[in-house]
Amino acid sequence: MSDRSGINDFVVRFANVNGTGSASANTMFAKTIFRMGVPVSAKNIFPSNIQGLPTWYEVRVNGEGHIGRREGVNLMISVNPQSMYQDLKNTMSGGYFMYDSTWPMPREKRREDVHFLEIPLMQLSNEHFEDPRFRQLFKNIIYVGACATLLNMDREVIVGLLRDQFPGKEKVIEKNVKALDLGMEYAKTHWEYPLPFHVTPLDMTQGKIMIDGNTACGLGAVYAGATVMAWYPITPSTSVADAFEKYCKQLRVDPETGKNKFAILQAEDELAAIGIVIGANWNGARAFTATSGPGVSLMNEFIGLAYFAEIPTVLIDVQRTGPSTGMPTRTQQSDVMLGFYASHGDTKHVLLFPSTPTECFEMTATAFDLADRLQTPVLLMTDLDLGMNDHMSDPLTWDADKQYDKGKVLSAEDLDQMETFGRYLDVDEDGITYRTIPGTHPSKGSFFTRGTSRDELARYTEDGAAYVRNMDRLLKKWETAKSLVPSPQFYPDPSGAEVGLIFFGTTTDSALEAMSVLRNEGMSVDGMRLKATPFSQAVLDFILDHKTIFVIEQNRDGQMRSVLINELEVDPQKVISVLNYDGFPITAVHITRHIRQHLPHPQSASAKAL
């Protein structure tokens, strides 16, 4: 691979041992670059066990704002003997390999095309810090200091982050600064610095924040008016519940009585969790659950109940690799079909696809409005990469005048003016019926919700004609939903294009970078980012308007491609999959390589450099 290193354009990977406290040091490294005004993205690659196995933290720095994952590591900081030789193998030719030389590497194990940076991290920590409990932690800060010198990072920014992390704890801050300076001074006295690739301050992060998608989802649920969450712990969705609880304790506690105005229930399993959510929503609350693929599998029967009985239900699916347990701490977009067709029988569900933490916040709120408006399950389809990693994002904002869309809910006054309340009567011819909240009226409006077939007045029946009328009405509601869900976003090529790229969620950053590269090569390419199902007419028009369509997604079987073909009845021959399913986020290199294989043409110098 060619060395793409340069000013504000490189990849650093930290190779650590899980459970050694490296996460905070590595995060501080990424946030320092962010505070220097340079776009940055970080990926925490960790095992599913509690402690002891290798873990990696990969940071991409790119002054042009491309923050999707990039192939190739310019600087490897390897402090885990277990993975050291694999880490060396993964360092790109011409790159730099920093390792803990307290235990020197044999000469025969080295590569001639890699620069070695030897630093006795454990020895330095042992010599300068007495408490053995903290020596490992300070070793991590020492290598951050060494990186700071090599990459021209601002020491005062790092010190400021330490003060933010340990407010009022001057002794702790003092020891951390000591460790930082040990690393910086060692680098200055032993190596040439800065490296050919390094950081120079920019102003491209002004007004931005760094936040993970799960935290944004939890906060979005609070602002959406959710008061009930039922869940069962599962990686990588557990921190959604943690965030919801954290912000509820800040924002949903009565200041006069001190009583909580929220309920969080850890159920005995996923089935119980979504059952609680359905019951709470039927009873008038805004309730939700968060899970991952295995949990959605278990929830399928109840999702079908919510669809058929028409009960608002919000489910946040933080996708991971499957099937079965798969790789629970790796990312994929492998629940598209599971979510879209969840449950047995004829069902189709509203799915939302956020691509940033800001959209996690906004679309979580949108999910509650759509669920109430459409009286149906709505699934927010995020994934581990978006959910658990910090991302550079726009600030989370909320319109204080916003009114929740509760949909067609009858009041007591409405019921008094009606002779007959038909729970499943399509009065407005849009497929959406009127509902009541239990207790609204002392004698009118109550109804029994069941998962069996019924007529328009909610009376049990096995009459085939009544069943068909109900199923057809649900399809009419599906058509109505097309005008209510978020519209796709388009990235047109001004010169017009015969080639179109379709992408969604966390494929977005790399897809946009790939489009930029292909256009620089002279290839006209249009882009469309899907934000939701059902698909609007605009999605069909985009496919019909292009000779060749590439659908970029992170699963083996091209699940989004299958749904597009099935729902829109387009020619399968013109829709080509670009797939990645190794558990790591897709890269622009992978996308462009695949597209070139189908549409070969001369490459420009910039494409070859990628």
Disulfide bonds with the S-S distance in Angstrom:
none
